[in-house]
Each structure stands twice: as structure tokens, then as C-alpha cells.
Amino acid sequence: MPAIRPGAARALLAPGLASLICLAILLGLGVWQLDRKGQKEALIARILARSQVEPPGALPLAAAWNPETDEFRRVRVTGTLLNDRETLVHGLAAGATPGRALQGYYVLTPLQLREGGTVLVNRGFIPTELKAPTSRAAGQVSGETTITGILRGSEPRTLFVPAPDPARHEWFNRDIAGISAAAGIADPLPYLVEADATLNPGGWPKGGQLRVDLPNNHLQYAFTWFGIAACLIGVFGVFAWKRLFDPNDTA
């Protein structure tokens, strides 16, 4: 084994310390992503239990509504749909051809509850050509009805989502407070009910569109950070060997 070059070890102190700090950060990010993976898996399991396993229950009180514990719960409500106050929200739905989406609207209709108060109900999806209520009269529900569905909170408007235009009845996200105010609802509950496919007397709207599909790529992210950490170790190892033993290294 060649002898260590004089003064080379001291020259490695600063880059070695910097590399050690970077390595600790990279390993910490990898461990954090593994922890996030466990948290996301637990969240998905809770949501699936609420939306598919637990029996439908009653609506929570407005003051007790907590999105973290109540969202995605199955509920059953009874009341009268106020079809003349429906709101159409731009959206997409899965089409008959895999990988192709239908463009249209989600029909949000106020439900006047038997016990008092009003809750928005997302009755489901309609294609663009059925925007006019007269084109889907067979799907209207009159009189008192019972609806089973899943609780959802307001959908925040992201950077690339257009702002709503209530005057033109143009909505692009599930803004419960804004839609309720535009529809003249004085006592709206702070959530809505995503109706399942059973409320479908005339074909449209098609309920049951909610898909619980939360991305969980944290294992891939963890492997990425650990991979970068391994590359850092390899690069520093080659760098250190050249500094310590390569007589042609003049850096």
C-alpha cells in the first residue's frame, strides 16, 4: 500500500467535515420519508375504513365538524333536494375507455334536512351536453328522499385553478361556503355529502364518483435520498484516496 502523502490528511479535514454534514442531512431525509410512508399508509387505512367498512351514520353537528376525523365518513341523510338551486362545478370523470376522462360538471344540490338545516349534496357527474336541467329531467328527485354518501370538506383552490365567477355560475372547485352563499342558503353545514351511486333514478347525474386514491411515493423518495447518500460516500472515497495516495494529484 502506498504511503500517505505528507499533509494530505490535514487537507481533507474541511471537505470531510462538509461531506459528513451533507451525509447526515441526506440520511435524515431518507429516514423522514420512511416515517412519512408509515403515516400515509395509516391515513389511507383510516380513510378506507371510514368510507367502505364503517356503516353509515348521522351528520356531525356543525360545531363538532373536524375534517381530520370526520372527512370520508359514510353518512345517511333524509331531506328534500332543492333542485332549483343546483350548482354545476367543472370537473372530469372516468370515461368508458381506460385512460380517457369525460369533461363535464358535478351537480351540487342543497338538501333541506328533515331535522332542519341544509347540506350540499354532490349528486354526481354529468357530461357537458347535459348541462341544462331539462336535458336530464329523468334524473331529478322530488319530494323527501334518503341519501347515502361520504362527507367531504371544502376543496382549496390551487394556483392553476381559475377563480369562480358566481355571477355567471362558473365554479371550478368545491367551495362549500361560496357555493352556499351564491345559492342563497342561509344555514349551510360546513361540509357536503358525496352521494353514492344509489341516487340515480334517470341515469344522470352519476353518483359514486369519489375515488380514495392518495399517492404514496415516500418509499421511492427514501431510496432516492439514500442513493444520493451512497453516491456521496463513493465520490468522497475516490477524492480522499487521490488526495492521500496519488502522487500525481496536485490539488
SERO-4910 file (N, C-alpha, C, O; in steps of 0.05 Angstrom, whole numbers):
BEGIN
 pado doro    nc1    nc2    nc3   cac1   cac2   cac3    cc1    cc2    cc3    oc1    oc2    oc3
  Met    A     17    -24      0      0      0      0     18     25      0     36     26     16
  Pro    A     12     44    -18     29     68    -19     27     85      6      7     84     21
  Ala    A     48    100     12     49    116     36     31    141     33     26    150     10
  Ile    A     21    150     55      4    173     54     21    198     49     42    201     60
  Arg    A     11    215     31     26    239     24     27    258     47      7    261     61
  Pro    A     50    271     52     52    290     74     32    313     72     29    325     51
  Gly    A     18    318     94     -1    340     95    -28    334     82    -46    351     83
  Ala    A    -31    310     70    -56    305     56    -80    301     75   -102    310     69
  Ala    A    -74    288     98    -96    283    117   -107    310    127   -132    312    130
  Arg    A    -90    329    133    -99    355    143   -116    369    121   -136    382    128
  Ala    A   -109    365     96   -123    378     74   -151    367     71   -169    380     59
  Leu    A   -156    343     81   -182    330     79   -201    338    101   -225    331    100
  Leu    A   -192    353    121   -208    359    144   -233    375    136   -256    367    143
  Ala    A   -230    397    121   -253    414    114   -272    400     95   -296    399    101
  Pro    A   -263    388     72   -282    374     55   -294    349     69   -317    342     64
  Gly    A   -279    337     87   -290    314    101   -313    322    120   -334    309    121
  Leu    A   -309    345    134   -330    355    151   -355    363    136   -377    357    144
  Ala    A   -351    377    113   -374    385     96   -389    360     86   -413    360     85
  Ser    A   -373    340     77   -386    316     67   -402    301     89   -423    290     84
  Leu    A   -390    301    113   -404    288    135   -431    302    142   -451    289    147
  Ile    A   -431    328    141   -455    343    146   -476    337    124   -500    332    130
  Cys    A   -467    337     99   -486    331     77   -496    302     79   -520    297     74
  Leu    A   -479    284     87   -487    256     91   -509    253    112   -528    239    109
  Ala    A   -505    268    135   -524    267    156   -551    278    147   -572    267    154
  Ile    A   -551    299    131   -576    311    121   -590    291    102   -614    287    104
  Leu    A   -575    279     84   -587    260     65   -599    236     79   -621    227     72
  Leu    A   -584    225     98   -594    202    113   -619    210    129   -638    194    131
  Gly    A   -619    234    140   -642    244    155   -666    246    138   -689    240    146
  Leu    A   -662    256    113   -685    259     94   -696    231     87   -720    228     84
  Gly    A   -678    212     83   -687    185     77   -703    172     99   -724    160     95
  Val    A   -694    176    124   -708    165    147   -735    179    150   -755    167    157
  Trp    A   -736    206    145   -760    221    147   -781    211    127   -805    209    133
  Gln    A   -772    204    102   -790    194     82   -801    167     90   -824    161     84
  Leu    A   -785    150    103   -795    125    112   -817    129    134   -837    114    135
  Asp    A   -812    149    151   -832    154    171   -858    165    158   -880    158    167
  Arg    A   -855    182    138   -878    193    124   -893    170    110   -918    171    108
  Lys    A   -879    150    100   -892    127     87   -910    113    107   -933    106    100
  Gly    A   -900    108    131   -917     95    151   -941    112    158   -963    102    161
  Gln    A   -938    139    161   -960    156    167   -981    156    144  -1005    155    150
  Lys    A   -972    157    119   -990    157     96  -1005    130     95  -1029    130     89
  Glu    A   -992    108    100  -1006     82    100  -1027     81    121  -1049     70    117
  Ala    A  -1021     92    145  -1041     92    166  -1065    110    159  -1088    103    165
  Leu    A  -1059    133    146  -1081    151    137  -1098    137    116  -1123    139    118
  Ile    A  -1086    124     97  -1102    110     76  -1119     89     89  -1143     85     81
  Ala    A  -1108     74    108  -1124     53    121  -1148     65    136  -1170     54    136
  Arg    A  -1144     88    149  -1166    101    164  -1187    111    145  -1211    107    150
  Ile    A  -1179    122    122  -1198    133    103  -1214    110     91  -1239    112     88
  Leu    A  -1201     88     84  -1215     65     72  -1235     53     92  -1257     45     85
  Ala    A  -1227     53    118  -1245     42    138  -1270     60    141  -1292     50    143
  Arg    A  -1265     86    141  -1288    105    143  -1307    103    119  -1331    103    123
  Ser    A  -1295    102     95  -1311    104     71  -1323     78     61  -1342     78     46
  Gln    A  -1312     55     70  -1320     29     58  -1329      9     79  -1345     -8     73
  Val    A  -1318     10    103  -1323    -11    123  -1344     -2    143  -1363    -17    149
  Glu    A  -1341     22    154  -1359     31    175  -1387     35    164  -1390     45    141
  Pro    A  -1408     28    179  -1435     33    170  -1441     63    169  -1429     78    184
  Pro    A  -1460     71    152  -1466    100    150  -1479    110    176  -1496     96    188
  Gly    A  -1471    134    184  -1481    146    209  -1495    172    203  -1501    179    180
  Ala    A  -1501    187    224  -1514    213    222  -1494    235    216  -1470    231    221
  Leu    A  -1503    257    207  -1486    280    202  -1475    291    229  -1490    292    248
  Pro    A  -1450    300    229  -1440    313    253  -1451    341    256  -1458    353    236
  Leu    A  -1452    350    280  -1461    378    285  -1440    397    272  -1416    390    271
  Ala    A  -1450    420    263  -1432    439    251  -1409    447    269  -1386    449    260
  Ala    A  -1415    451    295  -1394    460    314  -1374    437    320  -1352    443    328
  Ala    A  -1382    412    315  -1365    390    321  -1350    380    297  -1334    361    299
  Trp    A  -1354    392    273  -1342    382    249  -1311    385    250  -1301    407    255
  Asn    A  -1297    363    246  -1268    362    245  -1259    347    221  -1262    322    220
  Pro    A  -1249    360    200  -1242    346    176  -1222    323    180  -1224    303    166
  Glu    A  -1204    325    200  -1185    304    204  -1197    278    213  -1188    256    207
  Thr    A  -1219    280    228  -1232    256    239  -1258    249    225  -1268    226    226
  Asp    A  -1271    269    213  -1298    265    201  -1298    261    171  -1316    248    160
  Glu    A  -1279    273    157  -1279    272    128  -1276    243    119  -1261    227    131
  Phe    A  -1291    236     98  -1292    209     86  -1309    189    102  -1310    166     95
  Arg    A  -1323    199    123  -1342    181    137  -1367    177    120  -1376    195    106
  Arg    A  -1378    153    122  -1404    148    108  -1426    158    126  -1427    154    150
  Val    A  -1446    171    113  -1469    182    127  -1494    175    111  -1493    169     88
  Arg    A  -1517    177    125  -1543    174    113  -1560    197    122  -1563    201    146
  Val    A  -1572    212    103  -1587    235    109  -1614    234     95  -1617    221     74
  Thr    A  -1634    247    107  -1661    248     95  -1670    277     93  -1666    293    112
  Gly    A  -1680    284     70  -1690    312     66  -1701    315     39  -1707    296     25
  Thr    A  -1704    340     31  -1715    347      5  -1695    363    -12  -1684    383     -2
  Leu    A  -1689    353    -36  -1670    366    -53  -1682    392    -65  -1704    391    -75
  Leu    A  -1667    414    -63  -1676    439    -75  -1664    441   -103  -1644    455   -107
  Asn    A  -1677    428   -122  -1665    425   -149  -1663    452   -163  -1646    455   -181
  Asp    A  -1679    471   -156  -1678    497   -170  -1654    514   -161  -1649    535   -172
  Arg    A  -1639    504   -141  -1615    518   -132  -1589    502   -137  -1569    508   -124
  Glu    A  -1590    484   -155  -1566    468   -160  -1543    485   -171  -1548    505   -184
  Thr    A  -1519    477   -166  -1495    490   -176  -1478    470   -191  -1474    447   -182
  Leu    A  -1468    477   -214  -1451    460   -230  -1422    468   -226  -1414    491   -230
  Val    A  -1405    448   -220  -1376    453   -216  -1361    438   -237  -1364    414   -240
  His    A  -1344    452   -252  -1329    440   -273  -1312    417   -262  -1301    419   -240
  Gly    A  -1310    395   -277  -1295    372   -268  -1292    351   -289  -1303    353   -311
  Leu    A  -1277    330   -282  -1273    307   -300  -1282    282   -286  -1283    280   -262
  Ala    A  -1288    262   -302  -1296    236   -291  -1285    214   -310  -1280    219   -333
  Ala    A  -1281    191   -299  -1270    168   -315  -1290    161   -337  -1314    159   -332
  Gly    A  -1280    158   -361  -1296    150   -384  -1297    120   -387  -1285    105   -372
  Ala    A  -1311    111   -408  -1313     83   -414  -1287     71   -423  -1281     48   -419
  Thr    A  -1270     88   -437  -1244     79   -446  -1223     84   -425  -1221    107   -416
  Pro    A  -1208     64   -417  -1187     68   -396  -1168     90   -405  -1158     90   -428
  Gly    A  -1161    107   -386  -1142    128   -392  -1154    153   -404  -1140    173   -407
  Arg    A  -1180    153   -410  -1193    176   -422  -1214    187   -402  -1230    171   -391
  Ala    A  -1214    213   -399  -1233    225   -379  -1255    240   -394  -1250    251   -416
  Leu    A  -1278    241   -382  -1300    256   -393  -1300    284   -380  -1294    287   -357
  Gln    A  -1305    304   -397  -1306    331   -387  -1336    339   -382  -1353    332   -398
  Gly    A  -1340    352   -359  -1368    359   -353  -1370    374   -327  -1354    392   -321
  Tyr    A  -1390    367   -311  -1395    381   -286  -1403    362   -264  -1413    340   -269
  Tyr    A  -1399    371   -239  -1410    357   -216  -1434    374   -206  -1432    398   -204
  Val    A  -1456    360   -201  -1481    374   -194  -1483    375   -163  -1487    355   -150
  Leu    A  -1480    399   -152  -1483    404   -124  -1510    416   -118  -1517    438   -127
  Thr    A  -1526    401   -103  -1554    409    -98  -1558    411    -68  -1551    392    -53
  Pro    A  -1570    433    -58  -1576    435    -30  -1598    414    -22  -1617    409    -36
  Leu    A  -1594    402      2  -1614    384     13  -1624    396     39  -1609    400     58
  Gln    A  -1650    403     39  -1662    413     63  -1669    390     82  -1686    373     75
  Leu    A  -1655    389    104  -1656    365    121  -1683    364    136  -1695    385    143
  Arg    A  -1692    340    141  -1717    336    156  -1716    349    184  -1735    360    193
  Glu    A  -1693    346    196  -1690    357    224  -1682    386    224  -1678    397    246
  Gly    A  -1680    399    201  -1672    427    200  -1644    431    190  -1627    413    194
  Gly    A  -1639    453    177  -1612    459    166  -1611    449    137  -1629    436    127
  Thr    A  -1589    456    124  -1585    450     96  -1556    440     92  -1537    452    103
  Val    A  -1553    420     76  -1527    409     69  -1525    406     39  -1544    398     26
  Leu    A  -1502    413     28  -1498    409     -1  -1494    380     -6  -1480    366      9
  Val    A  -1505    370    -28  -1502    342    -37  -1490    343    -65  -1501    354    -83
  Asn    A  -1467    330    -68  -1456    326    -94  -1469    301   -106  -1462    278   -100
  Arg    A  -1489    306   -123  -1505    284   -134  -1489    267   -154  -1497    244   -159
  Gly    A  -1468    278   -165  -1452    263   -184  -1445    278   -209  -1447    303   -210
  Phe    A  -1436    264   -229  -1424    276   -253  -1444    276   -276  -1460    257   -280
  Ile    A  -1443    297   -292  -1458    298   -318  -1439    308   -339  -1422    324   -334
  Pro    A  -1441    297   -364  -1424    308   -386  -1434    335   -394  -1456    344   -387
  Thr    A  -1417    349   -409  -1422    377   -416  -1449    380   -431  -1463    400   -426
  Glu    A  -1456    362   -448  -1481    364   -463  -1506    363   -447  -1528    369   -456
  Leu    A  -1503    354   -421  -1527    353   -404  -1527    375   -383  -1538    372   -362
  Lys    A  -1514    397   -390  -1513    420   -371  -1541    430   -364  -1546    436   -341
  Ala    A  -1558    433   -384  -1585    443   -379  -1602    423   -363  -1603    400   -371
  Pro    A  -1615    431   -341  -1631    413   -325  -1653    399   -342  -1660    376   -336
  Thr    A  -1664    412   -362  -1685    400   -378  -1675    375   -394  -1691    358   -402
  Ser    A  -1648    374   -399  -1638    352   -414  -1634    327   -397  -1627    305   -407
  Arg    A  -1638    329   -371  -1635    306   -353  -1658    306   -332  -1654    301   -309
  Ala    A  -1682    313   -342  -1705    314   -325  -1711    288   -311  -1721    287   -289
  Ala    A  -1704    265   -325  -1710    239   -313  -1693    234   -288  -1700    217   -272
  Gly    A  -1671    249   -285  -1654    245   -261  -1661    262   -238  -1649    260   -217
  Gln    A  -1681    280   -241  -1690    297   -218  -1704    280   -197  -1718    261   -203
  Val    A  -1699    287   -172  -1711    274   -149  -1728    294   -135  -1718    314   -125
  Ser    A  -1754    289   -133  -1772    307   -119  -1783    294    -94  -1784    270    -92
  Gly    A  -1792    311    -75  -1802    300    -50  -1780    292    -31  -1756    294    -38
  Glu    A  -1788    282     -9  -1768    273     11  -1753    248      2  -1765    229     -8
  Thr    A  -1727    248      6  -1711    225     -3  -1689    220     17  -1681    238     32
  Thr    A  -1678    196     18  -1656    189     35  -1631    184     18  -1632    169     -2
  Ile    A  -1609    196     26  -1584    195     10  -1562    183     28  -1559    191     51
  Thr    A  -1548    165     16  -1524    154     29  -1499    164     14  -1498    164    -10
  Gly    A  -1479    173     29  -1455    183     16  -1432    186     35  -1432    175     57
  Ile    A  -1413    202     27  -1388    206     42  -1384    235     47  -1388    252     29
  Leu    A  -1376    242     71  -1371    270     79  -1346    280     66  -1325    267     66
  Arg    A  -1347    305     55  -1323    318     45  -1323    347     54  -1344    359     58
  Gly    A  -1299    358     58  -1297    386     65  -1293    403     40  -1294    392     18
  Ser    A  -1289    428     44  -1284    446     21  -1258    439      7  -1239    429     20
  Glu    A  -1258    443    -19  -1234    438    -35  -1219    464    -39  -1230    482    -51
  Pro    A  -1194    467    -29  -1180    492    -33  -1173    497    -62  -1168    478    -77
  Arg    A  -1174    522    -70  -1168    530    -97  -1137    532   -100  -1125    549    -87
  Thr    A  -1125    516   -117  -1097    516   -122  -1089    538   -142  -1106    552   -153
  Leu    A  -1063    541   -146  -1053    563   -163  -1064    562   -191  -1069    583   -203
  Phe    A  -1067    538   -202  -1075    536   -230  -1105    532   -234  -1114    527   -257
  Val    A  -1121    534   -213  -1150    532   -215  -1162    560   -218  -1156    577   -202
  Pro    A  -1178    564   -239  -1189    591   -244  -1206    600   -220  -1218    583   -206
  Ala    A  -1208    626   -216  -1225    637   -196  -1254    633   -204  -1261    634   -227
  Pro    A  -1272    629   -184  -1300    626   -191  -1312    652   -200  -1302    674   -194
  Asp    A  -1334    650   -216  -1349    673   -225  -1379    668   -218  -1394    659   -235
  Pro    A  -1386    674   -192  -1414    668   -184  -1435    680   -202  -1457    669   -206
  Ala    A  -1430    704   -212  -1450    718   -229  -1456    702   -254  -1479    703   -264
  Arg    A  -1436    687   -264  -1441    671   -288  -1444    641   -282  -1445    624   -299
  His    A  -1446    635   -256  -1449    608   -246  -1426    590   -255  -1430    567   -263
  Glu    A  -1402    601   -254  -1378    586   -262  -1362    579   -236  -1352    597   -223
  Trp    A  -1360    554   -230  -1345    544   -207  -1326    522   -216  -1332    506   -233
  Phe    A  -1302    523   -203  -1281    504   -212  -1270    487   -189  -1254    470   -193
  Asn    A  -1279    493   -165  -1271    477   -142  -1294    475   -122  -1314    490   -124
  Arg    A  -1292    457   -103  -1314    451    -84  -1313    471    -61  -1305    464    -39
  Asp    A  -1321    496    -67  -1321    517    -47  -1348    517    -33  -1367    530    -43
  Ile    A  -1350    504    -10  -1376    500      2  -1388    526     11  -1412    531      7
  Ala    A  -1372    543     24  -1383    569     34  -1391    587     11  -1413    599     12
  Gly    A  -1375    589     -9  -1381    606    -32  -1405    597    -48  -1422    613    -55
  Ile    A  -1406    571    -53  -1429    560    -68  -1455    562    -52  -1476    569    -64
  Ser    A  -1453    558    -26  -1477    560    -10  -1487    589    -10  -1511    594    -12
  Ala    A  -1469    608     -8  -1477    636     -8  -1490    644    -34  -1510    658    -35
  Ala    A  -1478    635    -56  -1489    642    -83  -1516    629    -87  -1532    640   -102
  Ala    A  -1521    606    -75  -1547    592    -78  -1567    603    -58  -1590    593    -58
  Gly    A  -1560    622    -42  -1579    634    -23  -1586    616      1  -1608    617     11
  Ile    A  -1566    600      9  -1571    582     32  -1562    597     57  -1539    604     60
  Ala    A  -1580    601     75  -1575    617     99  -1561    601    121  -1547    613    138
  Asp    A  -1566    575    122  -1556    559    145  -1541    534    135  -1548    512    143
  Pro    A  -1520    537    118  -1507    514    107  -1489    500    128  -1478    513    145
  Leu    A  -1487    474    126  -1468    460    142  -1440    463    129  -1439    467    105
  Pro    A  -1418    460    144  -1392    466    134  -1379    443    118  -1355    441    115
  Tyr    A  -1395    425    108  -1385    402     92  -1407    395     72  -1429    406     73
  Leu    A  -1400    376     54  -1420    366     36  -1421    336     36  -1403    323     47
  Val    A  -1441    325     23  -1444    296     22  -1440    287     -7  -1454    296    -25
  Glu    A  -1420    270    -12  -1416    258    -39  -1434    234    -41  -1429    213    -29
  Ala    A  -1456    237    -56  -1476    216    -59  -1464    191    -72  -1448    194    -91
  Asp    A  -1472    168    -64  -1463    144    -77  -1480    138   -102  -1497    155   -109
  Ala    A  -1476    116   -114  -1489    110   -140  -1518    102   -137  -1532     98   -157
  Thr    A  -1528     99   -113  -1556     90   -109  -1576    112   -116  -1599    106   -123
  Leu    A  -1568    138   -114  -1586    160   -121  -1584    166   -151  -1571    185   -158
  Asn    A  -1597    149   -167  -1593    151   -196  -1618    142   -211  -1618    122   -224
  Pro    A  -1640    158   -208  -1665    149   -219  -1666    149   -250  -1679    133   -262
  Gly    A  -1651    168   -262  -1654    171   -291  -1628    170   -306  -1626    180   -328
  Gly    A  -1607    158   -294  -1582    156   -308  -1562    178   -302  -1538    172   -298
  Trp    A  -1571    203   -300  -1554    226   -295  -1567    243   -274  -1591    247   -274
  Pro    A  -1551    254   -256  -1522    252   -252  -1514    224   -243  -1530    209   -231
  Lys    A  -1489    217   -248  -1478    191   -238  -1463    195   -212  -1442    208   -212
  Gly    A  -1474    185   -190  -1460    187   -165  -1439    166   -161  -1434    150   -179
  Gly    A  -1428    166   -137  -1407    146   -132  -1381    150   -146  -1366    131   -152
  Gln    A  -1375    176   -153  -1351    182   -168  -1326    184   -150  -1303    185   -161
  Leu    A  -1330    186   -124  -1307    190   -106  -1288    166   -107  -1297    144   -103
  Arg    A  -1263    171   -111  -1242    150   -111  -1221    158    -90  -1209    179    -92
  Val    A  -1218    141    -70  -1197    145    -50  -1171    135    -61  -1165    111    -59
  Asp    A  -1155    153    -72  -1130    145    -85  -1108    165    -78  -1100    181    -94
  Leu    A  -1099    163    -53  -1078    181    -44  -1051    171    -53  -1045    148    -49
  Pro    A  -1035    188    -65  -1008    179    -74   -991    173    -50   -991    186    -29
  Asn    A   -975    151    -52   -957    143    -31   -930    135    -44   -924    112    -47
  Asn    A   -914    156    -50   -888    152    -64   -865    155    -44   -842    159    -53
  His    A   -870    154    -19   -849    160      1   -826    140      1   -803    147      7
  Leu    A   -832    114     -5   -810     95     -7   -792    101    -30   -767     99    -27
  Gln    A   -803    110    -52   -786    118    -75   -769    142    -68   -746    143    -75
  Tyr    A   -781    161    -54   -765    185    -45   -743    177    -26   -721    187    -27
  Ala    A   -749    158     -8   -729    149     12   -705    136     -3   -682    142      3
  Phe    A   -711    119    -22   -690    106    -38   -673    127    -53   -649    124    -55
  Thr    A   -686    148    -62   -672    170    -76   -652    183    -58   -628    186    -65
  Trp    A   -661    190    -33   -642    204    -14   -620    185     -6   -597    193     -4
  Phe    A   -627    159      0   -606    140      7   -586    135    -16   -562    132    -11
  Gly    A   -597    136    -40   -579    132    -64   -560    155    -67   -537    151    -73
  Ile    A   -570    180    -63   -552    203    -64   -531    202    -42   -508    209    -47
  Ala    A   -539    192    -19   -520    189      3   -498    169     -4   -475    174      2
  Ala    A   -506    147    -17   -486    127    -25   -467    139    -46   -443    133    -46
  Cys    A   -478    155    -64   -461    167    -85   -441    186    -72   -418    188    -80
  Leu    A   -451    201    -51   -433    220    -37   -410    205    -24   -387    214    -25
  Ile    A   -416    182    -12   -395    166      1   -375    157    -20   -351    158    -15
  Gly    A   -385    147    -43   -367    137    -64   -350    159    -75   -326    156    -78
  Val    A   -362    183    -80   -346    205    -92   -325    215    -72   -302    220    -80
  Phe    A   -333    218    -47   -314    227    -27   -292    206    -23   -269    213    -18
  Gly    A   -299    181    -24   -279    160    -21   -257    162    -43   -233    160    -37
  Val    A   -266    165    -68   -247    168    -90   -230    194    -87   -206    194    -90
  Phe    A   -244    216    -79   -230    241    -75   -209    238    -53   -187    248    -56
  Ala    A   -216    225    -31   -198    222     -8   -174    205    -16   -151    210     -8
  Trp    A   -179    183    -31   -157    165    -39   -137    180    -56   -113    178    -52
  Lys    A   -147    197    -75   -129    211    -92   -113    231    -76    -89    235    -81
  Arg    A   -125    245    -57   -110    264    -41    -89    251    -23    -67    261    -19
  Leu    A    -96    227    -13    -78    214      6    -55    198     -8    -33    198      2
  Phe    A    -61    186    -31    -42    167    -42    -33    173    -70    -12    162    -79
  Asp    A    -47    189    -85    -40    193   -113    -18    214   -115    -24    238   -110
  Pro    A      6    207   -123     28    227   -125     23    247   -147     35    268   -147
  Asn    A      6    241   -167      1    260   -189    -21    280   -182    -26    298   -199
  Asp    A    -34    277   -159    -55    296   -151    -42    321   -140    -29    320   -119
  Thr    A    -45    344   -153    -32    369   -145    -52    388   -133    -45    411   -128
  Ala    A    -77    380   -130    -97    399   -120    -92    406    -91   -107    422    -79
***
